[in-house]
Amino acid sequence: MRFDLITIFPEFFVGPLDHGILRRARETGLVEVHVQDLRVFTKDRHRTVDDRPFGGGEGMVLKPEPLFEAVESLLGASVGEAGAAGPKTAIVLMSAAGKLFQQETARRYAQWERIIFICGRYEGVDERVAEHLATRKYRLEISC
């Protein structure tokens, strides 16, 4: 099984991925874990990944453009193409407003060959990400 983590804090995952059960699973080839820095997909010199919510409101949300580019880069295809993610790939949006991760969720995820996790931040992400990028079949939004 392959896991791709899209985050603005890639260095955060260095420690947890190199210890315990997850380290052993990686060493034996049971899982692959790839951490992708979202800032690589920005276009400005400040590598800006967030902006004020469209329509106003408090806080900052992650912009959709770098998230779409990151996922398209990982998939090797445009998100708009039919079946770009493939039948055995899920795109999961991590969000404090999401559902609690439970054993049933783990069983469902175990059936996929690849899961792309979008690690949310601030007040969340632009709604277009949840609507058009996260796997629609389950409208996956898991609490982080």
Buried (B, 14 or more C-beta within 10 A) or exposed (E): BBBBBBBBEBEEBEEEBEEEEBEEBBEEEEBEBEBBBBBEBBEEEEBEBBBEBEEEEEEBBBBBBBBBBBBBBBBEBEBEEEEBBEEEBBBBBBBEEBEEBEEEBEEEBEEBEBBBBBBBBBBBBBEBBBEEBBBEEBEBBBEB
